[in-house]
């Protein structure tokens, strides 16, 4: 029975869909690098906790977007 609940959750998510705006917003979120994923600083030669963020400053006249489907 529990598997049926998982299927209904997946169906409701796929019916709602995801907007391109929400994808760009998620792309711009801050990621924390810590633990095994720490940033290595070449200057101080140590692994340190840090954050990273990707931003699009200028959008080209023609932008190709690859859509991927994840389960």
PDB file of N, CA, C, O and CB in Angstrom:
ATOM      1  N   UNK A   1       0.808  -1.197   0.000  1.00  0.00           N
ATOM      2  CA  UNK A   1       0.000   0.000   0.000  1.00  0.00           C
ATOM      3  C   UNK A   1       0.848   1.256   0.000  1.00  0.00           C
ATOM      4  O   UNK A   1       0.466   2.275  -0.575  1.00  0.00           O
ATOM      5  CB  UNK A   1      -0.918   0.001   1.183  1.00  0.00           C
ATOM      6  N   UNK A   2       1.997   1.181   0.645  1.00  0.00           N
ATOM      7  CA  UNK A   2       2.843   2.357   0.721  1.00  0.00           C
ATOM      8  C   UNK A   2       3.352   2.764  -0.661  1.00  0.00           C
ATOM      9  O   UNK A   2       3.536   3.951  -0.928  1.00  0.00           O
ATOM     10  CB  UNK A   2       4.014   2.101   1.659  1.00  0.00           C
ATOM     11  N   UNK A   3       3.578   1.790  -1.536  1.00  0.00           N
ATOM     12  CA  UNK A   3       4.033   2.096  -2.893  1.00  0.00           C
ATOM     13  C   UNK A   3       2.979   2.878  -3.661  1.00  0.00           C
ATOM     14  O   UNK A   3       3.312   3.730  -4.486  1.00  0.00           O
ATOM     15  CB  UNK A   3       4.380   0.810  -3.645  1.00  0.00           C
ATOM     16  N   UNK A   4       1.685   2.588  -3.389  1.00  0.00           N
ATOM     17  CA  UNK A   4       0.616   3.320  -4.056  1.00  0.00           C
ATOM     18  C   UNK A   4       0.646   4.792  -3.686  1.00  0.00           C
ATOM     19  O   UNK A   4       0.393   5.653  -4.528  1.00  0.00           O
ATOM     20  CB  UNK A   4      -0.737   2.722  -3.705  1.00  0.00           C
ATOM     21  N   UNK A   5       0.956   5.086  -2.419  1.00  0.00           N
ATOM     22  CA  UNK A   5       1.041   6.478  -1.984  1.00  0.00           C
ATOM     23  C   UNK A   5       2.172   7.200  -2.702  1.00  0.00           C
ATOM     24  O   UNK A   5       2.020   8.361  -3.082  1.00  0.00           O
ATOM     25  CB  UNK A   5       1.243   6.557  -0.467  1.00  0.00           C
ATOM     26  N   UNK A   6       3.303   6.527  -2.894  1.00  0.00           N
ATOM     27  CA  UNK A   6       4.419   7.140  -3.601  1.00  0.00           C
ATOM     28  C   UNK A   6       4.048   7.461  -5.041  1.00  0.00           C
ATOM     29  O   UNK A   6       4.435   8.504  -5.569  1.00  0.00           O
ATOM     30  CB  UNK A   6       5.634   6.224  -3.565  1.00  0.00           C
ATOM     31  N   UNK A   7       3.287   6.554  -5.683  1.00  0.00           N
ATOM     32  CA  UNK A   7       2.869   6.781  -7.065  1.00  0.00           C
ATOM     33  C   UNK A   7       1.929   7.976  -7.161  1.00  0.00           C
ATOM     34  O   UNK A   7       2.034   8.771  -8.095  1.00  0.00           O
ATOM     35  CB  UNK A   7       2.190   5.530  -7.631  1.00  0.00           C
ATOM     36  N   UNK A   8       1.018   8.111  -6.211  1.00  0.00           N
ATOM     37  CA  UNK A   8       0.081   9.232  -6.262  1.00  0.00           C
ATOM     38  C   UNK A   8       0.805  10.550  -6.030  1.00  0.00           C
ATOM     39  O   UNK A   8       0.436  11.565  -6.620  1.00  0.00           O
ATOM     40  CB  UNK A   8      -1.035   9.051  -5.223  1.00  0.00           C
ATOM     41  N   UNK A   9       1.840  10.553  -5.173  1.00  0.00           N
ATOM     42  CA  UNK A   9       2.638  11.763  -4.971  1.00  0.00           C
ATOM     43  C   UNK A   9       3.339  12.161  -6.254  1.00  0.00           C
ATOM     44  O   UNK A   9       3.372  13.341  -6.603  1.00  0.00           O
ATOM     45  CB  UNK A   9       3.664  11.556  -3.853  1.00  0.00           C
ATOM     46  N   UNK A  10       3.901  11.191  -6.962  1.00  0.00           N
ATOM     47  CA  UNK A  10       4.601  11.454  -8.204  1.00  0.00           C
ATOM     48  C   UNK A  10       3.634  11.984  -9.258  1.00  0.00           C
ATOM     49  O   UNK A  10       3.967  12.904 -10.005  1.00  0.00           O
ATOM     50  CB  UNK A  10       5.299  10.187  -8.705  1.00  0.00           C
ATOM     51  N   UNK A  11       2.431  11.399  -9.316  1.00  0.00           N
ATOM     52  CA  UNK A  11       1.439  11.850 -10.285  1.00  0.00           C
ATOM     53  C   UNK A  11       1.020  13.287 -10.018  1.00  0.00           C
ATOM     54  O   UNK A  11       0.888  14.073 -10.956  1.00  0.00           O
ATOM     55  CB  UNK A  11       0.219  10.938 -10.258  1.00  0.00           C
ATOM     56  N   UNK A  12       0.809  13.647  -8.754  1.00  0.00           N
ATOM     57  CA  UNK A  12       0.382  15.011  -8.448  1.00  0.00           C
ATOM     58  C   UNK A  12       1.482  16.010  -8.766  1.00  0.00           C
ATOM     59  O   UNK A  12       1.190  17.121  -9.206  1.00  0.00           O
ATOM     60  CB  UNK A  12      -0.025  15.129  -6.978  1.00  0.00           C
ATOM     61  N   UNK A  13       2.744  15.641  -8.552  1.00  0.00           N
ATOM     62  CA  UNK A  13       3.856  16.528  -8.884  1.00  0.00           C
ATOM     63  C   UNK A  13       3.954  16.718 -10.392  1.00  0.00           C
ATOM     64  O   UNK A  13       4.192  17.831 -10.861  1.00  0.00           O
ATOM     65  CB  UNK A  13       5.177  15.970  -8.331  1.00  0.00           C
ATOM     66  N   UNK A  14       3.773  15.643 -11.153  1.00  0.00           N
ATOM     67  CA  UNK A  14       3.883  15.764 -12.601  1.00  0.00           C
ATOM     68  C   UNK A  14       2.711  16.556 -13.181  1.00  0.00           C
ATOM     69  O   UNK A  14       2.874  17.223 -14.203  1.00  0.00           O
ATOM     70  CB  UNK A  14       3.952  14.377 -13.242  1.00  0.00           C
ATOM     71  N   UNK A  15       1.548  16.498 -12.561  1.00  0.00           N
ATOM     72  CA  UNK A  15       0.410  17.279 -13.033  1.00  0.00           C
ATOM     73  C   UNK A  15       0.619  18.759 -12.765  1.00  0.00           C
ATOM     74  O   UNK A  15       0.213  19.601 -13.566  1.00  0.00           O
ATOM     75  CB  UNK A  15      -0.878  16.802 -12.370  1.00  0.00           C
ATOM     76  N   UNK A  16       1.262  19.086 -11.622  1.00  0.00           N
ATOM     77  CA  UNK A  16       1.523  20.478 -11.299  1.00  0.00           C
ATOM     78  C   UNK A  16       2.546  21.064 -12.257  1.00  0.00           C
ATOM     79  O   UNK A  16       2.404  22.208 -12.687  1.00  0.00           O
ATOM     80  CB  UNK A  16       2.006  20.615  -9.856  1.00  0.00           C
ATOM     81  N   UNK A  17       3.560  20.308 -12.594  1.00  0.00           N
ATOM     82  CA  UNK A  17       4.597  20.770 -13.495  1.00  0.00           C
ATOM     83  C   UNK A  17       5.592  21.686 -12.813  1.00  0.00           C
ATOM     84  O   UNK A  17       5.422  22.057 -11.652  1.00  0.00           O
ATOM     85  CB  UNK A  17       3.983  21.473 -14.662  1.00  0.00           C
ATOM     86  N   UNK A  18       6.611  22.040 -13.530  1.00  0.00           N
ATOM     87  CA  UNK A  18       7.668  22.923 -13.045  1.00  0.00           C
ATOM     88  C   UNK A  18       7.835  24.034 -14.061  1.00  0.00           C
ATOM     89  O   UNK A  18       7.917  23.771 -15.261  1.00  0.00           O
ATOM     90  CB  UNK A  18       9.016  22.151 -12.818  1.00  0.00           C
ATOM     91  N   UNK A  19       7.887  25.268 -13.599  1.00  0.00           N
ATOM     92  CA  UNK A  19       8.037  26.394 -14.519  1.00  0.00           C
ATOM     93  C   UNK A  19       9.518  26.667 -14.766  1.00  0.00           C
ATOM     94  O   UNK A  19      10.376  26.301 -13.963  1.00  0.00           O
ATOM     95  CB  UNK A  19       7.336  27.658 -13.960  1.00  0.00           C
ATOM     96  N   UNK A  20       9.792  27.304 -15.870  1.00  0.00           N
ATOM     97  CA  UNK A  20      11.160  27.676 -16.210  1.00  0.00           C
ATOM     98  C   UNK A  20      11.693  28.699 -15.207  1.00  0.00           C
ATOM     99  O   UNK A  20      12.875  28.677 -14.865  1.00  0.00           O
ATOM    100  CB  UNK A  20      11.230  28.240 -17.646  1.00  0.00           C
ATOM    101  N   UNK A  21      10.828  29.588 -14.740  1.00  0.00           N
ATOM    102  CA  UNK A  21      11.228  30.572 -13.723  1.00  0.00           C
ATOM    103  C   UNK A  21      11.682  29.889 -12.435  1.00  0.00           C
ATOM    104  O   UNK A  21      12.675  30.297 -11.834  1.00  0.00           O
ATOM    105  CB  UNK A  21      10.067  31.531 -13.422  1.00  0.00           C
ATOM    106  N   UNK A  22      10.956  28.845 -12.007  1.00  0.00           N
ATOM    107  CA  UNK A  22      11.344  28.146 -10.779  1.00  0.00           C
ATOM    108  C   UNK A  22      12.661  27.396 -10.969  1.00  0.00           C
ATOM    109  O   UNK A  22      13.429  27.245 -10.019  1.00  0.00           O
ATOM    110  CB  UNK A  22      10.239  27.171 -10.346  1.00  0.00           C
ATOM    111  N   UNK A  23      12.925  26.926 -12.182  1.00  0.00           N
ATOM    112  CA  UNK A  23      14.209  26.268 -12.463  1.00  0.00           C
ATOM    113  C   UNK A  23      15.362  27.262 -12.357  1.00  0.00           C
ATOM    114  O   UNK A  23      16.399  26.946 -11.772  1.00  0.00           O
ATOM    115  CB  UNK A  23      14.194  25.624 -13.865  1.00  0.00           C
ATOM    116  N   UNK A  24      15.192  28.457 -12.917  1.00  0.00           N
ATOM    117  CA  UNK A  24      16.231  29.483 -12.814  1.00  0.00           C
ATOM    118  C   UNK A  24      16.418  29.931 -11.371  1.00  0.00           C
ATOM    119  O   UNK A  24      17.546  30.177 -10.944  1.00  0.00           O
ATOM    120  CB  UNK A  24      15.883  30.686 -13.696  1.00  0.00           C
ATOM    121  N   UNK A  25      15.339  30.038 -10.620  1.00  0.00           N
ATOM    122  CA  UNK A  25      15.431  30.424  -9.212  1.00  0.00           C
ATOM    123  C   UNK A  25      16.205  29.368  -8.429  1.00  0.00           C
ATOM    124  O   UNK A  25      17.038  29.710  -7.589  1.00  0.00           O
ATOM    125  CB  UNK A  25      14.022  30.622  -8.605  1.00  0.00           C
ATOM    126  N   UNK A  26      15.942  28.093  -8.694  1.00  0.00           N
ATOM    127  CA  UNK A  26      16.676  27.018  -8.031  1.00  0.00           C
ATOM    128  C   UNK A  26      18.134  26.978  -8.438  1.00  0.00           C
ATOM    129  O   UNK A  26      18.996  26.592  -7.648  1.00  0.00           O
ATOM    130  CB  UNK A  26      16.035  25.691  -8.331  1.00  0.00           C
ATOM    131  N   UNK A  27      18.409  27.373  -9.658  1.00  0.00           N
ATOM    132  CA  UNK A  27      19.778  27.406 -10.176  1.00  0.00           C
ATOM    133  C   UNK A  27      20.606  28.459  -9.461  1.00  0.00           C
ATOM    134  O   UNK A  27      21.823  28.319  -9.343  1.00  0.00           O
ATOM    135  CB  UNK A  27      19.776  27.675 -11.680  1.00  0.00           C
ATOM    136  N   UNK A  28      19.954  29.513  -8.984  1.00  0.00           N
ATOM    137  CA  UNK A  28      20.656  30.617  -8.349  1.00  0.00           C
ATOM    138  C   UNK A  28      20.749  30.483  -6.831  1.00  0.00           C
ATOM    139  O   UNK A  28      21.264  31.388  -6.174  1.00  0.00           O
ATOM    140  CB  UNK A  28      19.978  31.903  -8.694  1.00  0.00           C
ATOM    141  N   UNK A  29      20.269  29.385  -6.257  1.00  0.00           N
ATOM    142  CA  UNK A  29      20.346  29.194  -4.810  1.00  0.00           C
ATOM    143  C   UNK A  29      21.786  29.059  -4.352  1.00  0.00           C
ATOM    144  O   UNK A  29      22.647  28.596  -5.100  1.00  0.00           O
ATOM    145  CB  UNK A  29      19.549  27.966  -4.389  1.00  0.00           C
ATOM    146  N   UNK A  30      22.038  29.466  -3.120  1.00  0.00           N
ATOM    147  CA  UNK A  30      23.357  29.293  -2.517  1.00  0.00           C
ATOM    148  C   UNK A  30      23.546  27.829  -2.142  1.00  0.00           C
ATOM    149  O   UNK A  30      22.645  27.213  -1.574  1.00  0.00           O
ATOM    150  CB  UNK A  30      23.527  30.209  -1.271  1.00  0.00           C
ATOM    151  N   UNK A  31      24.706  27.270  -2.454  1.00  0.00           N
ATOM    152  CA  UNK A  31      25.071  25.921  -2.045  1.00  0.00           C
ATOM    153  C   UNK A  31      26.161  26.034  -0.999  1.00  0.00           C
ATOM    154  O   UNK A  31      27.134  26.762  -1.192  1.00  0.00           O
ATOM    155  CB  UNK A  31      25.537  25.056  -3.259  1.00  0.00           C
ATOM    156  N   UNK A  32      26.008  25.315   0.114  1.00  0.00           N
ATOM    157  CA  UNK A  32      27.016  25.317   1.164  1.00  0.00           C
ATOM    158  C   UNK A  32      27.957  24.147   0.940  1.00  0.00           C
ATOM    159  O   UNK A  32      27.523  23.002   0.812  1.00  0.00           O
ATOM    160  CB  UNK A  32      26.366  25.244   2.569  1.00  0.00           C
ATOM    161  N   UNK A  33      29.237  24.442   0.894  1.00  0.00           N
ATOM    162  CA  UNK A  33      30.261  23.418   0.736  1.00  0.00           C
ATOM    163  C   UNK A  33      30.872  23.168   2.107  1.00  0.00           C
ATOM    164  O   UNK A  33      31.586  24.015   2.642  1.00  0.00           O
ATOM    165  CB  UNK A  33      31.353  23.845  -0.310  1.00  0.00           C
ATOM    166  N   UNK A  34      30.587  22.001   2.670  1.00  0.00           N
ATOM    167  CA  UNK A  34      31.109  21.665   3.985  1.00  0.00           C
ATOM    168  C   UNK A  34      31.316  20.159   4.086  1.00  0.00           C
ATOM    169  O   UNK A  34      30.900  19.408   3.204  1.00  0.00           O
ATOM    170  CB  UNK A  34      30.158  22.161   5.096  1.00  0.00           C
ATOM    171  N   UNK A  35      31.951  19.728   5.149  1.00  0.00           N
ATOM    172  CA  UNK A  35      32.201  18.305   5.349  1.00  0.00           C
ATOM    173  C   UNK A  35      33.135  17.751   4.283  1.00  0.00           C
ATOM    174  O   UNK A  35      34.225  18.283   4.071  1.00  0.00           O
ATOM    175  CB  UNK A  35      30.889  17.533   5.344  1.00  0.00           C
ATOM    176  N   UNK A  36      32.711  16.679   3.609  1.00  0.00           N
ATOM    177  CA  UNK A  36      33.526  16.058   2.552  1.00  0.00           C
ATOM    178  C   UNK A  36      33.560  16.903   1.282  1.00  0.00           C
ATOM    179  O   UNK A  36      34.363  16.636   0.388  1.00  0.00           O
ATOM    180  CB  UNK A  36      32.991  14.666   2.224  1.00  0.00           C
ATOM    181  N   UNK A  37      32.713  17.904   1.192  1.00  0.00           N
ATOM    182  CA  UNK A  37      32.597  18.724  -0.007  1.00  0.00           C
ATOM    183  C   UNK A  37      33.200  20.123   0.187  1.00  0.00           C
ATOM    184  O   UNK A  37      32.785  21.068  -0.485  1.00  0.00           O
ATOM    185  CB  UNK A  37      31.135  18.842  -0.409  1.00  0.00           C
ATOM    186  N   UNK A  38      34.165  20.265   1.090  1.00  0.00           N
ATOM    187  CA  UNK A  38      34.756  21.569   1.383  1.00  0.00           C
ATOM    188  C   UNK A  38      35.591  22.070   0.210  1.00  0.00           C
ATOM    189  O   UNK A  38      36.118  21.293  -0.586  1.00  0.00           O
ATOM    190  CB  UNK A  38      35.618  21.492   2.645  1.00  0.00           C
ATOM    191  N   UNK A  39      35.691  23.396   0.130  1.00  0.00           N
ATOM    192  CA  UNK A  39      36.492  24.060  -0.890  1.00  0.00           C
ATOM    193  C   UNK A  39      37.960  24.045  -0.476  1.00  0.00           C
ATOM    194  O   UNK A  39      38.277  24.311   0.683  1.00  0.00           O
ATOM    195  CB  UNK A  39      36.002  25.511  -1.118  1.00  0.00           C
ATOM    196  N   UNK A  40      38.852  23.739  -1.405  1.00  0.00           N
ATOM    197  CA  UNK A  40      40.286  23.752  -1.122  1.00  0.00           C
ATOM    198  C   UNK A  40      40.855  25.103  -1.555  1.00  0.00           C
ATOM    199  O   UNK A  40      40.804  25.457  -2.732  1.00  0.00           O
ATOM    200  CB  UNK A  40      41.020  22.573  -1.853  1.00  0.00           C
ATOM    201  N   UNK A  41      41.389  25.842  -0.607  1.00  0.00           N
ATOM    202  CA  UNK A  41      41.988  27.143  -0.879  1.00  0.00           C
ATOM    203  C   UNK A  41      43.466  26.940  -1.188  1.00  0.00           C
ATOM    204  O   UNK A  41      44.222  26.443  -0.353  1.00  0.00           O
ATOM    205  CB  UNK A  41      41.795  28.118   0.324  1.00  0.00           C
ATOM    206  N   UNK A  42      43.871  27.329  -2.394  1.00  0.00           N
ATOM    207  CA  UNK A  42      45.262  27.144  -2.803  1.00  0.00           C
ATOM    208  C   UNK A  42      46.197  28.102  -2.083  1.00  0.00           C
ATOM    209  O   UNK A  42      47.387  27.817  -1.942  1.00  0.00           O
ATOM    210  CB  UNK A  42      45.395  27.328  -4.302  1.00  0.00           C
ATOM    211  N   UNK A  43      45.673  29.233  -1.628  1.00  0.00           N
ATOM    212  CA  UNK A  43      46.500  30.217  -0.933  1.00  0.00           C
ATOM    213  C   UNK A  43      46.882  29.726   0.463  1.00  0.00           C
ATOM    214  O   UNK A  43      48.061  29.699   0.815  1.00  0.00           O
ATOM    215  CB  UNK A  43      45.764  31.561  -0.838  1.00  0.00           C
ATOM    216  N   UNK A  44      45.881  29.338   1.255  1.00  0.00           N
ATOM    217  CA  UNK A  44      46.167  28.880   2.616  1.00  0.00           C
ATOM    218  C   UNK A  44      46.364  27.371   2.708  1.00  0.00           C
ATOM    219  O   UNK A  44      46.686  26.849   3.776  1.00  0.00           O
ATOM    220  CB  UNK A  44      45.050  29.295   3.539  1.00  0.00           C
ATOM    221  N   UNK A  45      46.171  26.667   1.587  1.00  0.00           N
ATOM    222  CA  UNK A  45      46.371  25.218   1.481  1.00  0.00           C
ATOM    223  C   UNK A  45      45.578  24.434   2.531  1.00  0.00           C
ATOM    224  O   UNK A  45      46.093  23.511   3.162  1.00  0.00           O
ATOM    225  CB  UNK A  45      47.847  24.893   1.614  1.00  0.00           C
ATOM    226  N   UNK A  46      44.332  24.821   2.695  1.00  0.00           N
ATOM    227  CA  UNK A  46      43.427  24.136   3.618  1.00  0.00           C
ATOM    228  C   UNK A  46      42.045  23.993   2.995  1.00  0.00           C
ATOM    229  O   UNK A  46      41.658  24.756   2.110  1.00  0.00           O
ATOM    230  CB  UNK A  46      43.335  24.897   4.954  1.00  0.00           C
ATOM    231  N   UNK A  47      41.314  22.999   3.477  1.00  0.00           N
ATOM    232  CA  UNK A  47      39.914  22.852   3.093  1.00  0.00           C
ATOM    233  C   UNK A  47      39.088  23.710   4.041  1.00  0.00           C
ATOM    234  O   UNK A  47      39.268  23.639   5.257  1.00  0.00           O
ATOM    235  CB  UNK A  47      39.453  21.345   3.133  1.00  0.00           C
ATOM    236  N   UNK A  48      38.192  24.514   3.501  1.00  0.00           N
ATOM    237  CA  UNK A  48      37.372  25.402   4.319  1.00  0.00           C
ATOM    238  C   UNK A  48      35.903  25.319   3.912  1.00  0.00           C
ATOM    239  O   UNK A  48      35.580  25.031   2.760  1.00  0.00           O
ATOM    240  CB  UNK A  48      37.871  26.846   4.203  1.00  0.00           C
ATOM    241  N   UNK A  49      35.023  25.577   4.874  1.00  0.00           N
ATOM    242  CA  UNK A  49      33.597  25.670   4.567  1.00  0.00           C
ATOM    243  C   UNK A  49      33.370  26.947   3.766  1.00  0.00           C
ATOM    244  O   UNK A  49      33.979  27.979   4.047  1.00  0.00           O
ATOM    245  CB  UNK A  49      32.724  25.657   5.875  1.00  0.00           C
ATOM    246  N   UNK A  50      32.511  26.875   2.787  1.00  0.00           N
ATOM    247  CA  UNK A  50      32.237  28.048   1.961  1.00  0.00           C
ATOM    248  C   UNK A  50      30.872  27.894   1.296  1.00  0.00           C
ATOM    249  O   UNK A  50      30.202  26.874   1.455  1.00  0.00           O
ATOM    250  CB  UNK A  50      33.347  28.246   0.894  1.00  0.00           C
ATOM    251  N   UNK A  51      30.476  28.913   0.558  1.00  0.00           N
ATOM    252  CA  UNK A  51      29.233  28.857  -0.209  1.00  0.00           C
ATOM    253  C   UNK A  51      29.543  29.198  -1.665  1.00  0.00           C
ATOM    254  O   UNK A  51      30.505  29.907  -1.965  1.00  0.00           O
ATOM    255  CB  UNK A  51      28.160  29.833   0.380  1.00  0.00           C
ATOM    256  N   UNK A  52      28.710  28.680  -2.556  1.00  0.00           N
ATOM    257  CA  UNK A  52      28.862  29.015  -3.969  1.00  0.00           C
ATOM    258  C   UNK A  52      27.492  29.361  -4.530  1.00  0.00           C
ATOM    259  O   UNK A  52      26.462  28.873  -4.064  1.00  0.00           O
ATOM    260  CB  UNK A  52      29.513  27.840  -4.766  1.00  0.00           C
ATOM    261  N   UNK A  53      27.508  30.213  -5.538  1.00  0.00           N
ATOM    262  CA  UNK A  53      26.273  30.633  -6.191  1.00  0.00           C
ATOM    263  C   UNK A  53      26.565  30.872  -7.662  1.00  0.00           C
ATOM    264  O   UNK A  53      27.551  31.522  -8.009  1.00  0.00           O
ATOM    265  CB  UNK A  53      25.683  31.913  -5.524  1.00  0.00           C
ATOM    266  N   UNK A  54      25.721  30.354  -8.509  1.00  0.00           N
ATOM    267  CA  UNK A  54      25.857  30.550  -9.948  1.00  0.00           C
ATOM    268  C   UNK A  54      24.841  31.582 -10.391  1.00  0.00           C
ATOM    269  O   UNK A  54      23.674  31.527 -10.001  1.00  0.00           O
ATOM    270  CB  UNK A  54      25.669  29.216 -10.724  1.00  0.00           C
ATOM    271  N   UNK A  55      25.288  32.525 -11.208  1.00  0.00           N
ATOM    272  CA  UNK A  55      24.398  33.576 -11.704  1.00  0.00           C
ATOM    273  C   UNK A  55      24.588  33.768 -13.200  1.00  0.00           C
ATOM    274  O   UNK A  55      25.667  33.529 -13.742  1.00  0.00           O
ATOM    275  CB  UNK A  55      24.650  34.899 -10.960  1.00  0.00           C
ATOM    276  N   UNK A  56      23.535  34.198 -13.846  1.00  0.00           N
ATOM    277  CA  UNK A  56      23.600  34.549 -15.256  1.00  0.00           C
ATOM    278  C   UNK A  56      23.561  36.070 -15.324  1.00  0.00           C
ATOM    279  O   UNK A  56      22.545  36.682 -14.993  1.00  0.00           O
ATOM    280  CB  UNK A  56      22.423  33.891 -16.087  1.00  0.00           C
ATOM    281  N   UNK A  57      24.666  36.684 -15.754  1.00  0.00           N
ATOM    282  CA  UNK A  57      24.745  38.140 -15.813  1.00  0.00           C
ATOM    283  C   UNK A  57      24.145  38.691 -17.100  1.00  0.00           C
ATOM    284  O   UNK A  57      23.397  39.668 -17.077  1.00  0.00           O
ATOM    285  CB  UNK A  57      26.189  38.590 -15.685  1.00  0.00           C
ATOM    286  N   UNK A  58      24.475  38.063 -18.213  1.00  0.00           N
ATOM    287  CA  UNK A  58      23.940  38.486 -19.513  1.00  0.00           C
ATOM    288  C   UNK A  58      23.350  37.276 -20.209  1.00  0.00           C
ATOM    289  O   UNK A  58      23.974  36.216 -20.273  1.00  0.00           O
ATOM    290  CB  UNK A  58      25.043  39.151 -20.397  1.00  0.00           C
ATOM    291  N   UNK A  59      22.173  37.437 -20.718  1.00  0.00           N
ATOM    292  CA  UNK A  59      21.516  36.353 -21.448  1.00  0.00           C
ATOM    293  C   UNK A  59      21.808  36.545 -22.932  1.00  0.00           C
ATOM    294  O   UNK A  59      21.628  37.644 -23.455  1.00  0.00           O
ATOM    295  CB  UNK A  59      19.967  36.327 -21.173  1.00  0.00           C
ATOM    296  N   UNK A  60      22.255  35.498 -23.618  1.00  0.00           N
ATOM    297  CA  UNK A  60      22.530  35.632 -25.047  1.00  0.00           C
ATOM    298  C   UNK A  60      21.240  35.811 -25.852  1.00  0.00           C
ATOM    299  O   UNK A  60      20.145  35.529 -25.364  1.00  0.00           O
ATOM    300  CB  UNK A  60      23.298  34.409 -25.553  1.00  0.00           C
ATOM    301  N   UNK A  61      21.387  36.278 -27.081  1.00  0.00           N
ATOM    302  CA  UNK A  61      20.216  36.451 -27.948  1.00  0.00           C
ATOM    303  C   UNK A  61      19.516  35.121 -28.189  1.00  0.00           C
ATOM    304  O   UNK A  61      18.289  35.060 -28.275  1.00  0.00           O
ATOM    305  CB  UNK A  61      20.626  37.078 -29.287  1.00  0.00           C
ATOM    306  N   UNK A  62      20.297  34.072 -28.297  1.00  0.00           N
ATOM    307  CA  UNK A  62      19.758  32.730 -28.490  1.00  0.00           C
ATOM    308  C   UNK A  62      20.314  31.838 -27.383  1.00  0.00           C
ATOM    309  O   UNK A  62      21.523  31.630 -27.291  1.00  0.00           O
ATOM    310  CB  UNK A  62      20.117  32.165 -29.913  1.00  0.00           C
ATOM    311  N   UNK A  63      19.428  31.319 -26.552  1.00  0.00           N
ATOM    312  CA  UNK A  63      19.866  30.472 -25.450  1.00  0.00           C
ATOM    313  C   UNK A  63      19.200  29.115 -25.582  1.00  0.00           C
ATOM    314  O   UNK A  63      17.975  29.015 -25.639  1.00  0.00           O
ATOM    315  CB  UNK A  63      19.539  31.118 -24.079  1.00  0.00           C
ATOM    316  N   UNK A  64      20.007  28.086 -25.629  1.00  0.00           N
ATOM    317  CA  UNK A  64      19.479  26.728 -25.723  1.00  0.00           C
ATOM    318  C   UNK A  64      19.388  26.154 -24.315  1.00  0.00           C
ATOM    319  O   UNK A  64      20.336  26.236 -23.534  1.00  0.00           O
ATOM    320  CB  UNK A  64      20.374  25.830 -26.643  1.00  0.00           C
ATOM    321  N   UNK A  65      18.248  25.578 -24.009  1.00  0.00           N
ATOM    322  CA  UNK A  65      18.014  25.000 -22.696  1.00  0.00           C
ATOM    323  C   UNK A  65      17.733  23.524 -22.881  1.00  0.00           C
ATOM    324  O   UNK A  65      16.859  23.133 -23.655  1.00  0.00           O
ATOM    325  CB  UNK A  65      16.841  25.710 -21.958  1.00  0.00           C
ATOM    326  N   UNK A  66      18.486  22.708 -22.158  1.00  0.00           N
ATOM    327  CA  UNK A  66      18.294  21.262 -22.224  1.00  0.00           C
ATOM    328  C   UNK A  66      17.379  20.862 -21.079  1.00  0.00           C
ATOM    329  O   UNK A  66      17.691  21.107 -19.914  1.00  0.00           O
ATOM    330  CB  UNK A  66      19.659  20.493 -22.154  1.00  0.00           C
ATOM    331  N   UNK A  67      16.259  20.252 -21.406  1.00  0.00           N
ATOM    332  CA  UNK A  67      15.313  19.813 -20.402  1.00  0.00           C
ATOM    333  C   UNK A  67      15.573  18.348 -20.066  1.00  0.00           C
ATOM    334  O   UNK A  67      15.672  17.499 -20.951  1.00  0.00           O
ATOM    335  CB  UNK A  67      13.863  20.017 -20.887  1.00  0.00           C
ATOM    336  N   UNK A  68      15.683  18.072 -18.769  1.00  0.00           N
ATOM    337  CA  UNK A  68      15.929  16.709 -18.322  1.00  0.00           C
ATOM    338  C   UNK A  68      14.766  16.269 -17.449  1.00  0.00           C
ATOM    339  O   UNK A  68      14.150  17.079 -16.757  1.00  0.00           O
ATOM    340  CB  UNK A  68      17.275  16.601 -17.554  1.00  0.00           C
ATOM    341  N   UNK A  69      14.486  15.023 -17.490  1.00  0.00           N
ATOM    342  CA  UNK A  69      13.394  14.479 -16.702  1.00  0.00           C
ATOM    343  C   UNK A  69      13.973  13.558 -15.642  1.00  0.00           C
ATOM    344  O   UNK A  69      14.680  12.603 -15.962  1.00  0.00           O
ATOM    345  CB  UNK A  69      12.376  13.727 -17.596  1.00  0.00           C
ATOM    346  N   UNK A  70      13.678  13.838 -14.395  1.00  0.00           N
ATOM    347  CA  UNK A  70      14.186  13.028 -13.298  1.00  0.00           C
ATOM    348  C   UNK A  70      13.016  12.332 -12.606  1.00  0.00           C
ATOM    349  O   UNK A  70      11.920  12.879 -12.485  1.00  0.00           O
ATOM    350  CB  UNK A  70      14.990  13.896 -12.291  1.00  0.00           C
ATOM    351  N   UNK A  71      13.283  11.133 -12.166  1.00  0.00           N
ATOM    352  CA  UNK A  71      12.229  10.361 -11.477  1.00  0.00           C
ATOM    353  C   UNK A  71      12.294  10.596  -9.994  1.00  0.00           C
ATOM    354  O   UNK A  71      11.493  10.037  -9.244  1.00  0.00           O
ATOM    355  CB  UNK A  71      12.356   8.859 -11.774  1.00  0.00           C
TER     356      UNK A  71
END
